[in-house]
Amino acid sequence: MEFPLEINGDDLKYPEWQEPVRQALLELNKEKLKAQVAAAEAAIAHRLQALSQSSNHQPERWAIEDAQAILRVLKRDILGPG
């Protein structure tokens, strides 16, 4: 699995959705984390909708899958059920 973004880097390949994911990864406050994860998921959904019009962009789709896996781990391990 390729990590979908550099946590400390400013050189994001897909900043439209990677920046919200990075913000979620860096958030320490559990309540703020919920909002950050939701924002990241919304940005990813928006981008996936745009990508649905094209068959290209496979590397970005793979990066999105990795980011979604990371968000699932944050939700499961840090935010917990509910």
Secondary structure, 3 states (H helix, E strand, C coil): CCCCCCCCCCCCCCHHHHHHHHHHHHCCCHHHHHHHHHHHHHHHHHHHHHHCCCCCCHHHHHHHHHHHHHHHHHHHHHHCCC
